[in-house]
């Protein structure tokens, strides 16, 4: 039995002008003990999806189960066995660190000590601040406190909605190290993130945009499905360069990527024709190199298709 099974799950939002499909017939399965990533930009539908799977929103179509419990029929059962860490810090900011932990432990009829083995690696980092009000913590410490509270009852499935957004690079690395240790405790973890580089840290990922799943698989399998030659292009004036690339018939797709632009050529064009075209546009100090695609390149190609 899968830890999470989603079948054509749909969520509609009604505005004054139209009906918006925040989640549109999304389907996927997550195995027990798996670290599964939902990767996509803001507005992709990740939060609406997680809220439905944690029984905070009712779906408008489709079905889903979490640890065998239906998200509509078995609300109480699901809430007892899932942990949920929303994207926005939602603990009681006027309570201290320790008071927040004790409060959530009481809600789930447990204690911090009872499941200390599960949270000890995180707790030792926030213990020096246990008398500080939660609202006065740094972003990284708020994140660790929220994770502790989500784990206080030893959930079977843990949902983390954009947990590393807005925190520094060191805290991001520490957080993912903590997730790997939690995975060793046989906890199934679903994590959403807008950061494409975090996809490589997951066992499997689903790439999501405008409420739909574009692709699902291991990071390696998704990258290996990239069927085109990819080039990096750089010149002295980068913005005019991008404009010219977008206007050229030989480029199937082009977009900024760090200090370079990435370019995918149409089948009948080659790098020599690309260089000739850029020379005709009077670009100076042009550099063109073949490069290997990553998850972000795959995402951009899927969006175009």
Secondary structure, DSSP 8 states (H G I E B T S, - for coil): --SEEEEEEEEEEE-SS-EEEEEEEEEEEE-TT-EEEEE--TTSSHHHHHHHHTTSS--SEEEEEETTEETTT-HHHHHHHEEEE-SS--S-TTSBHHHHHHHHHHHTT--TTTTHHHHHHHHHHHGGGTTSBGGGS-HHHHHHHHHHHHHTT--SEEEEESTTTTS-HHHHHHHHHHHHHHHTTT-EEEEEES-GGGGGGSSEEEEEETTEEEEEE-HHHHHHT--S-EEEEE-SSHHHHHHHHHH-TTEEEEEEETTEEEEEE-TT--HHHHHHHHHHTT--S-EEEEE---HHHHHHHHHH-
